[in-house]
Amino acid sequence: MRVHNFAAGPAALPLEVLERAQSELTDFNGLGMSVMEISHRSKDFVAVAAESEALLRELLGVPDNYAVLFLQGGATGQFAAIPLNLTAPGDQVDYINTGAWSTKAIAEARKFAEVNVIADEQASNYSTTPAADTLRVTDGAAYLHYTANETIGGVEFGYLPEAGDVPLVADLSSTIMSRPLDVSKFGLFYAGAQKNLGPSGITVVIVRDDLLGRARPQTPSVLDYAVMAGADSMLNTPPTFGWYLLGLNLQWVRDTGGVTAMAERNQRKAETLYAAIDGLDFYSNPVETRSRSWMNVPFLLADSSLDQEFLTQAYAAGLTNLEGHRSVGGLRASIYNATSQESVDALVAFLKEFERTHA
Amino acid sequence: MRVHNFAAGPAALPLEVLERAQSELTDFNGLGMSVMEISHRSKDFVAVAAESEALLRELLGVPDNYAVLFLQGGATGQFAAIPLNLTAPGDQVDYINTGAWSTKAIAEARKFAEVNVIADEQASNYSTTPAADTLRVTDGAAYLHYTANETIGGVEFGYLPEAGDVPLVADLSSTIMSRPLDVSKFGLFYAGAQKNLGPSGITVVIVRDDLLGRARPQTPSVLDYAVMAGADSMLNTPPTFGWYLLGLNLQWVRDTGGVTAMAERNQRKAETLYAAIDGLDFYSNPVETRSRSWMNVPFLLADSSLDQEFLTQAYAAGLTNLEGHRSVGGLRASIYNATSQESVDALVAFLKEFERTHA
């Protein structure tokens, strides 16, 4: 029996995707081998890779002057790769700090460049995003980096920061493919796959052509965008099974109606859950309304001593992975693309029942 | 129907491993979720990770003063990580060049350190390994690096290079777990998983404690051994499915008799195949006898214009992935742990029949 899975990442995958992978796990394309057992340079795998890229381009509307890379190392690898590829020593870079992931990105960037934190939401305990008209980008900054959605704080930008001529760089790990995106506004964005794209172990980087070829001489080749773009992301053996599953997942997005349909589903799921939290006295969400995430909904019980009982009873009801992040505690429901309205409805019913029996 | 798979990597996996993964792909441990859909910090996944490490330590006899890391980026990532972690700018490092992979490792190391190539087998067209007693390690070198097995050339060291007090560093991507190893002789070794350990996308690094904590300040955190060791290889989200499959594969090695049994199987497979190649006039292997690989057996037809017909007929007979590497052409059979004696016997029967009908 499958459960309602609210994991923050690695996260729920569509059952159809898993069942497809399961059905061909020992025999892919009638080859008599698993997709894991064939060369990444075989025509069968090259087709998987090319179809994934074509689908990603189609679904997100990626212009031709952007390269699409499939790398290893996660968003944390990109925290280093971005300054290594886009700056020279001594360059200034701008960052917006909206919480835990921004903070990590900033700390890593400081190894390589002069970081200006042009907005920091610490005063609100990272429950806000800066007002769009307060951002002042540094003249000559190599880029402006922001975290479109903070998975721990549950804070999401409702707008694209305006960076003028400075390339806009974004961590979209938890929002990519959740709603339409104007790719042309970005210099670069990246996403670990394990929330909305597939399993962990594969990272998508989409980068404008004019930003390629600037890497520092001491950039590890596996993190050098121009090298990887020149090799179709196959400088060395890529994570083939993850890439294949990412492709199956993108097929599911397309067959479900694309990013517009994802956005409608996600908005409805989020509105359902926030309405329940706001409408019940026993629960609260600390994030300012305009910055509430569609993807990660942290919430608190009026009596935090009941957290463990809440989790135990939820688990018994088939509602899993509702613990808050270990750094902040409390509770959290992550509701990425693959989490259904039915799962959200089941959670809301549970919230009501738990309040009725415990408040 | 499963085929006889001689792929060089990603390579054959034991059918038992694939079937186990298949059986629990939508419901791992009775959780109602795939192993891909749970947090890497959940107790179920942490158990997978811990069991994998314990099995790797047990099978290879890894002493307690070595850290075992599970990283992303492949061997090519390690080509950069090794000098970043083990040298300061200006340090000298020694490399042995025995072919394509050594050459790549050397090129990447030159970005970071002063590389001395203390032996280079170019004169034999990389069909040899240096004589053990000719190696002269540089005084004060930060390490000596060698490639224990060259997958393209089919050349394998029959001995461990003697580096004295200089840490010995080895790329064991294609030989790890194929035969017993005296881990205590190494400062560090590493292996992309996609030959003898599991699927692509996960890389094992085993490093002696005293070599940790020396990384350059500008080392990307995902490649920093001390940072990763301190985080149990979970600084960020690891490639969970690959890690899980690696664990299943290690269970298969243990249940099959461990590395001693693997060595016996592998030696017999290699001897069977080389005996056939040497015994038939129509085939040849260019590698000096003492340096012939147990894992990768390149071979040439007396008439190379028949290569394509050989491959077509072999494929029809259920023998796949026998193309030589695209950089060298010819033919190659890779016979890692998961390739059975039965597959090698089938290949030998085909070699004989093809010679009979085409010589």
Interface residues (C-beta under 8 A of the other chain):
Chain A: M1 R2 V3 N5 A7 A8 G9 P10 A11 A12 L13 L15 L18 E19 A21 Q22 L25 T26 D27 L31 G32 M33 S34 M36 E37 I38 S39 H40 R41 S42 Q72 G73 G74 A75 T76 G77 F79 A80 A81 L84 E108 K111 F112 G192 Q194 P199 S200 G201 I202 P217 Q218 P220 S221 V222 L223 L235 N236 T237 P238 P239 T240 F241 G242 L245 G318 T320 N321 R326
Chain B: M1 R2 V3 N5 A7 A8 G9 P10 A11 A12 L13 L15 L18 E19 A21 Q22 L25 T26 D27 L31 G32 M33 S34 M36 E37 I38 S39 H40 R41 S42 Q72 G73 G74 A75 T76 G77 F79 A80 A81 L84 E108 K111 F112 G192 Q194 P199 S200 G201 I202 P217 Q218 P220 S221 V222 L223 L235 N236 T237 P238 P239 T240 F241 G242 L245 G318 T320 N321 R326
